[in-house]
Amino acid sequence: MAHSITLIPGDGIGPEVSAAARSVIEAAGVAVDWDVQTAGLEVARAGGNPLPDRVIDSIRANRFGLKGPCGTPIGGGFRSVNVTLRQTLDLYANVRPIKSLPRVEERFDVDMVIVRENTEGLYAGLELMIMPGVAQSIKLTTERSSRRIAEFAFRYAERHGRPWVTMVHKANIMKISDGLALETTRKVAPLHPTIELREMIVDAAAMVMVRNPNSLGVLVAENLYGDILSDLGAGLVGGLGFVPGANIGDDAAVFEAVHGTAPDLAGKGIANPTAMIQSAVMMLHHLGEKTAADAIQKAILRQYDERKVITGDIGGNAGTTAFTAELCRLVREIRETSG
Ligand code: NAI
């Protein structure tokens, strides 16, 4: 039976990379009924709400979404489409595996995971102008969210055979907010005795990520630290074209690359779809389609190892379509030889 999945093509390079992900899923033999829902800048420009209720309703009904990056109009009273989507569906855990692919960025050999709290912190949207010339942003931290993101990180470490979780914070300065998150994580740790809890201040963590990223294991952090460190992680593995992500809640999950709409590449057919395709691989694992997910991952490894059809961001000259066609060919070949 076909899976019903909401597809949000998004803005900028979003439609190009999400079309690539669709083709690869099809090549892997997974039947999907795509419920295509537009959201983002283009919808806002046409006079609508950039995140219409129909999009939320569709994801609620299907429980799974694959999403291209969405822009948000600056000004005009709109909140970020991405933040609103995550908050409305309570997709509280943002999982971003940072893993090197062969022959992409040979200075580093990275294999770590970022688990970012997705609903609070400075992204809670609690901003106000106290008086002319004085603005305030409230960093919201609750015990409930701190506990569930810590729980998620420890369970993730257990399931994926990763021996430690590194809690990244700035509790030496933000003693109350980050202090609460840290204390809560310390209370969760003993419930997971096979996993070691390590703690690190965020500025030190940025340095360690460059010098010895794998020592961080599963890095768990509040929203802003997780956001910034994710892009740093992308830099270590070849750029934003590579890092996938999953926004996971108790009732729904939305899979999307770490990158944004890349306005500099949009419409040129040259974006690297790997991050989006690897997000689709994460989704296939959640759907129980392990064989298909493994075939795609194996094909990605082979394509980069051969380095014949690669995109411009890492020195190749293939466009998005040629890259995707080659990957689909490899996926089919792997399926035929293993079946
Ligand atoms: P960006 O991620 O779109 O681009 C940063 C740099 O990375 C650019 O040089 C771009 O060309 C490159 N890049 C990104 N994706 C790539 C890919 N697949 N292949 C090759 N190169 C790639 O970040 P930026 O410019 O800060 O944001 C642009 C817009 O995207 C903003 O409106 C922002 O709000 C939105 N955004 C949306 C996100 C989402 O929907 N989840 C996440 C991040 C940003």
Residues whose N, C-alpha, C, O or C-beta is under 5 A from the ligand:
A	BS01	NAI	G68 P69 C70 G71 T72 N82 L240 G241 A257 V258 H259 G260 T261 A262 P263 D264 L265 A271 N272 D313
